[in-house]
């Protein structure tokens, strides 16, 4: 009974902090998500200490709620994304994904080697510069109602490609630490598996749903279509982790499949309260992982500034170059959309700490960099999108797909 | 990453099992909740062993999801309950609450003493016969669309009174185990606190909301009224545990307060997907706690049968006597509505096991009894309610309250 009471208090604190943070941010004309992350930093161990998330392990109730929150978020983003639309931007997204991984990896590795790491360790540090956190960008695009824009489609498509590449890079880097070189055949198998999974599930699922979705109404449960797609969401989120991908990729695919059903509009409405309850946990927990103590000296702050600048600039260059065919303004939006690292950077930093490759300070700096990129991006992105949505640019907004 | 993947699989299994169980139950014309509890028993440690909830502690992610699920369930029940309606049935609910505690306590105590327990321990066993689990009944009433019936109001009102009395009884019984007698003044203070909490929050909150609820729309968040009432729900659920009450009492009060707002209808619709996602966790986890191994012999089964019969009959008599002024048929509905013990019986049994008062077998039997009452009730209640809703009885259905 006592423990149950404690966890209710924690849930209450996290939830209310998110609301207050989000409200303040919106009053300051910033995206709500910035306020939620900041609220997490305030109530986390660094300042008030009201919540104490595990730094490395996932599995505490708060972490699980955060995980469900971000899974549902990407599901709902998928629900607003038609496969057809993604296909239209396929080539550009592919370029953005590739360049958005290579440029940060190269620049991050060079910086690490320049700071005194040997090459093997430098590559590990470089891997932490790579993976885009689709969650943050998706939330901002959703908040601004910009998910139907062409830049958003490019960003989402590129985020999927980005995740595949990041997974591969991490595999290479981790195996290099073992000292035994790496197994190219194994990597190719992993790559094939991941691409196959996405292709089969995304393409096959979407086609199947477009062909027939009346069976979703067959069960007697009053919540029927929702229950089935939520089960699909949890199932694909799990499956995608088996293929070495982030759970959110599977959730995004599930949403994209569900967007082909004729119940899509109802599903979108019903997903909204789920997001309202659960996504704040993800952003508050993310914010609470910023360890201000490790950063409380001039040298660490300077290093953080450099690392964050490299992280932002390198991703911006990669994304910008990849999407230049959309025009400079759109390319800037895409570039900034790819900047947030969020939880993926945190996960890589945790791996580095556990493997003994990173010191506590490097760990803290990489975590802080991941989260700073997540906090800096939303206001910039919001500003860019608002500036962009002048009348002469409306051609950038894709026409809605015809009903299947 | 690995742990996150594991928990996603568990979530998927629990969620899908609940859907399948619920669907089968509904095809058999049983309430869906029966199927969800049975599904929990099947995938739990007794049979398939796919999920392994802690028997005594709460605090694992699954337990927390279950807790949030039942809290939201009672919140949504509160959302369909007007304070005015509860007031109309106040006296009957009070009688039902008192008799529904005293009769099972007396019969349970006599049985335990007759089975060879000394009086102090018998009182502890007796306490496990007492507390009604409002969750199960509420779900059945909600599934059948019967929450507006007068019997439902009586049951919900009585469940609140029941919870106060059960808390007091448990206090007395636990202090008796210490051997030092009990402190009447302390108990009166606890009683006063609990009643004061319910009265102030329920009455004051409802009045405040009826007076003015436009401020709920003030925040900029697009989910605004929902966010505020969810925060209220979590906050009151926590507060009520501070007063020694079950968290669901606070959640019910929060729902009742929110039912007075002019956004009540929207809130009801928005709560539905939350229930769809989270309440299955509560019922599946509840079912998974049935330990079939401890019961796998004739003697234990016989004892379980006797204990369950006493539990059902004693609560039925108490509830029936208390609500006889509604007519015999309605009194039968109320009596059966009070039968499920569910998680409260499990909690008391856990306390008994930890305190060394119960053997593992008595523990298993009391847990199984609590859950059997929860499984037996829904079909009976569904049958009684359907039989009852013949035209000549429609006067039993309360007229909707006038808009404030």
Interface residues (C-beta under 8 A of the other chain):
Chain A: X1 X3 X4 X5 X7 X8 X9 X11 X12 X15 X16 X19 X22 X23 X26 X27 X32 X57 X58 X59 X60 X61 X63 X64 X65 X67 X68 X71 X219 X220 X221 X223 X226 X227 X228 X230 X231 X234 X235 X237 X238 X241 X242 X247 X270 X271 X272 X273 X274 X275 X276 X277 X347
Chain B: X1 X3 X4 X5 X7 X8 X9 X11 X12 X15 X16 X19 X22 X23 X26 X27 X32 X57 X58 X59 X60 X61 X63 X64 X65 X67 X68 X71 X219 X220 X221 X223 X226 X227 X228 X230 X231 X234 X235 X237 X238 X241 X242 X247 X270 X271 X272 X273 X274 X275 X276 X277 X347
